[in-house]
Structure formats: structure tokens, C-alpha cells
Amino acid sequence: MAESERDRPAFHVGGNATGQFVFGDNNTVTSQAAPPPVDVAGLTRFAAAVIEALPSLRLDEEEHHRVRQLAAEIMREAEAPGQDSGRLPALGRSLRSIIENAAAGALASGLLSIWLP
């Protein structure tokens, strides 16, 4: 039996579309989305604000040192040509984690609202 034009599926793609089609039976398609871009300006504002607020945050000496170190690394990485796209958000998440776990109150809440990973 001959297949007619009417029996075949039709796909119409228009506009600025990208993607893929898979035809056949028992196909497996794996797709991986690119990570969202890092808000570098927001992250550097966050790091600078944390450093400015550091004397008012109740952190122990080890946390205080780690916060300074992370903030400095964020600033360096943000200014570096050819930034490592995974390193900058990882540094930001580490800094947020210290503030979330060690500091409490309105100041910490305000700081944490500056940059959301």
C-alpha cells in the first residue's frame, strides 16, 4: 500500500527556531541546556557589600578570613579576561553559604538579596 502525502506528518518551523527532530522508533534523545549566564555585576556588588559590612557581621576569625578571601577571588575572577564560567558562580555560592549559615538578622538578609545564584 502506497503512503500518500496526507498520511505523512508535516512539520512547519518558522522564525528564529533551533532544535532537533528525531524520527523512528525506540530513539533516545539527551539534551543538555547551557547554564544560565552569571550576573557578574550583581555578584561583584554582593562581594563588595559583604566586605563593607564585614565588621558588623558576627563571624568568627576563620569565617572572617574565608569571607575576605572569597570576596577577593570573586573580584579578581570578575576582572580576568576569559572568565571561567563555572568558577565565578561557585565562589559566589560559597560566599553566600557562609553569610547564610553564620550571620543572622536584617543585615545578612539585605546582603543575600543583592545576588541570587
Stockholm file with secondary structure:
# STOCKHOLM 1.0

chainA/1-117         MAESERDRPAFHVGGNATGQFVFGDNNTVTSQAAPPPVDVAGLTRFAAAVIEALPSLRLDEEEHHRVRQLAAEIMREAEAPGQDSGRLPALGRSLRSIIENAAAGALASGLLSIWLP
#=GR chainA/1-117 SS CCCCGGGSCCCCCCSSCCCCCCCSSSCCCCCCCCCCCCCHHHHHHHHHHHHHHGGGSCCCHHHHHHHHHHHHHHHHHHHSSSCCTTHHHHHHHHHHHHHHHHCCSHHHHHHHTTCCC
#=GC SS_cons         CCCCGGGSCCCCCCSSCCCCCCCSSSCCCCCCCCCCCCCHHHHHHHHHHHHHHGGGSCCCHHHHHHHHHHHHHHHHHHHSSSCCTTHHHHHHHHHHHHHHHHCCSHHHHHHHTTCCC
//
